[in-house]
Amino acid sequence: MDMGFLVAPIIIFLIFVAPIWLILHYRSKRQVGQGLTEEEYKQLNELVQQAEKMNQRIVTLETILDHDSPDWRQRHETK
């Protein structure tokens, strides 16, 4: 069986595709390894603060609902 028809695609792959693929792969690995930038860290902290505020609001709303309508949880869970 003649495998000559595979030689050209393999050579093209090895010369052009593989080096670009490797360069992009290791560049992305290096960027991931560097961690968060200052701006990303700031945004992450802001999101954490917003999540904590939302959690406190949810707790407050549940407390109000527990006081005003003690069986709201059972009614809502059965739906």
C-alpha positions in Angstrom: 0.0 0.0 0.0 1.4 3.4 -1.0 1.4 5.9 1.8 2.8 8.7 -0.4 -0.5 10.7 -0.3 0.0 11.2 3.5 3.5 12.7 3.2 2.5 16.2 2.0 -0.2 16.8 4.7 2.1 15.5 7.4 4.9 17.8 6.3 2.6 20.8 6.1 1.3 20.0 9.5 4.8 19.6 11.0 6.1 22.8 9.4 3.2 25.2 9.9 0.5 23.9 12.2 2.4 22.2 14.9 4.8 25.1 15.8 2.0 27.7 15.9 -0.1 25.3 18.0 2.8 24.8 20.4 3.5 28.5 20.7 -0.1 29.4 21.4 -0.5 26.5 23.8 2.5 27.5 25.9 1.7 31.2 25.7 -1.7 30.5 27.2 -0.2 28.3 29.9 2.2 31.1 30.9 -0.6 33.6 31.1 -2.7 31.3 33.3 0.4 30.7 35.5 0.9 34.4 36.1 -2.3 34.7 38.0 -4.7 37.6 38.2 -3.7 41.1 37.1 -4.2 44.0 39.5 -7.4 45.0 37.7 -8.8 41.4 37.8 -8.0 41.2 41.5 -9.8 44.5 42.1 -12.9 43.3 40.1 -12.9 40.0 42.0 -12.9 41.8 45.3 -15.8 44.0 44.2 -17.7 40.9 43.1 -17.1 39.3 46.5 -18.4 42.4 48.3 -21.5 42.5 46.1 -22.1 38.8 46.8 -21.8 39.3 50.5 -24.3 42.3 50.4 -26.7 40.2 48.3 -26.4 37.3 50.8 -27.2 39.7 53.7 -30.2 41.1 51.8 -31.5 37.6 51.2 -31.1 36.7 54.9 -33.0 40.0 55.8 -35.8 39.2 53.3 -36.2 35.7 54.6 -36.3 37.0 58.1 -39.1 39.4 57.1 -41.0 36.7 55.3 -40.6 34.3 58.3 -42.1 37.0 60.5 -44.9 38.1 58.1 -45.8 34.7 56.6 -44.4 31.8 58.7 -45.4 29.1 56.2 -44.0 30.8 53.1 -41.2 28.2 52.8 -43.6 25.2 52.8 -45.9 26.9 50.2 -42.9 27.8 47.9 -41.2 24.3 48.2 -44.4 22.4 47.1 -44.7 24.3 43.8 
